Amino acid sequence: MDQSVISGVGNIYRAELLFRHRIHPTTAGQQVSIRKLQCLWSDAVALLADGKRRGVVITTDEGQFREPPSGWTKLAERASNDEADS
């Protein structure tokens, strides 16, 4: 992200915001619609305010903590087994 366009957000927020809004990091700012930029800005304001309130960087929704993504535990189990074999 071109720091002359937006700066001070930090890499964690920058990467997460681009991911959440499905914007590839190499996309030129002028190729992003005004509507998408407004949504990105609103999301950044909300995430940063939440981080300030909590005193910690959290970029996921609380609902995502209840259940791991499907297949995640199988991958974790396989990784543990693979590590045990080496």
N, C-alpha and C positions, 0 to 999 in steps of 0.2 A: 504494500500500500504506500503510495506516494506521501511522504511525511509533510510535504508542502500543502497537501489537501486537508489532511486530518492528522493530528499528532497528539501524543499524551495519553492515548487510550491504553497502551501496553499490548504486548504480543498475545497474551492469553485472551483478552477481550477482542482484539482485532481478529485473530484467527477464528474465534467462536462466532463472532458476529458475521463474518464472511460466510462461514459454514451454514449458520442458521438461515441466512438469506440466499443461500445457493449462489454466491458470487465467487468465481475463481479468483484467487489472489493476484493473478497477473492481468485481470481485466482492467482496462483503462477506465478511470472514473467517468469520462464523457460517454462511455458506452452503457452506463447504468442509468435507468430511467429515473426521473424525478420522483415518481411514486415509490420506487424501490429504495431510493436514497432517504426519503422521508420515513419509511418504515425502518430502515437501518438505524437512522438517527434516533427515532423513538425507542427502539429496542436498546440502543447503547445507553440512553439516558436512564431507562428502567434498570438495566443490568448494573450500571455504575452506582445508582442510588441504592440498590439492594446490597451491593458489595460494601458500600459505606455504612449502611444501617447494620449489617451483620458483622462487619469488621473482617470479612474474608471474601476471597474471590470465589463465587459459585456461578457457573454459567449453565447449569442444567435446572430443569424444573423439578420440584419435590416429587411429583408423580413418577419421575423416572427412577427414583431410588427404591421404590417398592418392589419392582420386578426387574431382574436383569433382562437384557435383550434376549430373544429366543436364540438358542444355540450357544450363548455365552458360557454357561456352566459346562457344556460339553467341551468347548475349546479350553477352558481352564483346567478341566480334568485331564484332557489329553496333554496339555503342557506339563502338568505335574507328573504324569506317567512318563513322558519323554525325558524330562529332567532326571527322573529316577533311574532311567536306563543308561544315562551317560555318566 
